[in-house]
Amino acid sequence: MTSHSDAGTTLPADTYRLRLPGPIAVPERVRMAIARPIVSHRGPEFRAIWSRTIEKLRPLLGTAQPIHPLATSGTGVMEAALLNIVAPGERLLIVNNGQWGERFATIGRALGAVIDTIDVPWGETVDPAAIEYHLERHDYRALIVVHNESSTGVVGDLATAGRLVRDRPTLLVTDTVSGLAGMDFQMDAWGVDVAVAGSQKALMCPPGLGIIAASEKAWNVIRRDNGLPRFFFDLRRARDSYDKGESTFTPAISLVYGLDTSLDMIHEEGLANVLARHARLARGMKAGAAALGLENFARAEAQSNTVACFHLPEGVDGTRLIRRLYEKHRTVIAGARNRLQGKMIRIGTMGAIGEGDILTDLMHIENVLAELGHSLSAGTAVTAASAAFRE
Ligand SMILES: *Cc1c(COP(=O)(O)O)cnc(C)c1O
């Protein structure tokens, strides 16, 4: 048993409950896979694992295109996406309704792109007419829409965005880092041209793998010989290696073992069942939170199934709530790392979790809310969530 009162201990106690919207708790089976011996990344054993892992990702992304796992974080593949398509002076249109849209704008500026943002109040969705208005006025290299904006819990309408760019040279770039494996994603059918994802969210792995895929339309742009300074993230290299069934550089071998196994777990449960479970868990979490007076941050028609974001009741300090959840219950949830700090809480509803995990979260939140002076009759949240699970 590890002690959690000992400040010198770096490992969490068995009771530690990692309930962030990422990274999320890694299932035992995945951790065991990651512990396996390292083999040659050019040898037959690893080549088999690499190729089958990519094939098992394919239905999650909904694409027939090459898929490239890279050793990097989510931001790494966000940067890789832009680095490979946009030259200095080219224009990007970015839907900015949260922190990750903002990050795309920051990356684009760092690469010398001209950035136009459509600024939408956080928690809201973009009006497609606003996108269309901009697309009519300028030639954009890409339109960027985040699939699952984990700072607000809003889901982007990618099918509509895809329709808007389909008959233009503009590419649709999307970040599904916190959506993939927890929510439906149809890269080819929706007309997504570049999709990026990460290992540490609903894919149930530790952080460290970024995943990127591009459409044929995007490849025509990526293949331009435009002197862009790219090397590690040069997708042309990744594509050459993909065609040979390997990774360009030394891959994160252990993490690929983990992903191979977490994808087995997903396909054994059945992707449709996994997505339905996420929807059910999110429904229960939202119903329980509503019973506690926690108002959902995201517009009702566009709420995520992988991350739940809530306003706090009048007079409740979010920072204290989060701290007490950790101190009393070892339950680790997120606040906001921006202007909403102290005003909202965010909880992951993704990964290898079940109804019991959501009920435990709600029980702990209810308990701490009472301690902070926001008292309700005991069991209110659990009762509401249990009913919602059965809907
Ligand atoms: C978690 C997350 C990322 C990941 O960024 P990191 O570089 O891995 O920290 C990117 N986009 C979204 C929407 C996310 O939720």
The ligand as an SDF file (V2000), in Angstrom:
LIG
                    3D

 15 15  0  0  0  0  0  0  0  0999 V2000
   -6.3360   17.2140  -24.1610 C   0  0  0  0  0  0  0  0  0  0  0  0
   -6.5240   17.9370  -25.4430 C   0  0  0  0  0  0  0  0  0  0  0  0
   -5.4370   18.2370  -26.2760 C   0  0  0  0  0  0  0  0  0  0  0  0
   -4.0930   17.7060  -25.8890 C   0  0  0  0  0  0  0  0  0  0  0  0
   -3.0690   18.5070  -25.7090 O   0  0  0  0  0  0  0  0  0  0  0  0
   -1.7220   17.9910  -25.0330 P   0  0  0  0  0  0  0  0  0  0  0  0
   -0.6740   18.6390  -25.8630 O   0  0  0  0  0  0  0  0  0  0  0  0
   -1.6750   16.4940  -25.1330 O   0  0  0  0  0  0  0  0  0  0  0  0
   -1.7500   18.4920  -23.6350 O   0  0  0  0  0  0  0  0  0  0  0  0
   -5.6760   18.8650  -27.4760 C   0  0  0  0  0  0  0  0  0  0  0  0
   -6.9360   19.1970  -27.8430 N   0  0  0  0  0  0  0  0  0  0  0  0
   -7.9980   18.9180  -27.0690 C   0  0  0  0  0  0  0  0  0  0  0  0
   -9.3800   19.2670  -27.5340 C   0  0  0  0  0  0  0  0  0  0  0  0
   -7.8240   18.2670  -25.8600 C   0  0  0  0  0  0  0  0  0  0  0  0
   -8.8750   17.9720  -25.0860 O   0  0  0  0  0  0  0  0  0  0  0  0
  1  2  1  0
  2  3  1  0
  2 14  2  0
  3  4  1  0
  3 10  2  0
  4  5  1  0
  5  6  1  0
  6  7  2  0
  6  8  1  0
  6  9  1  0
 10 11  1  0
 11 12  2  0
 12 13  1  0
 12 14  1  0
 14 15  1  0
M  END
$$$$
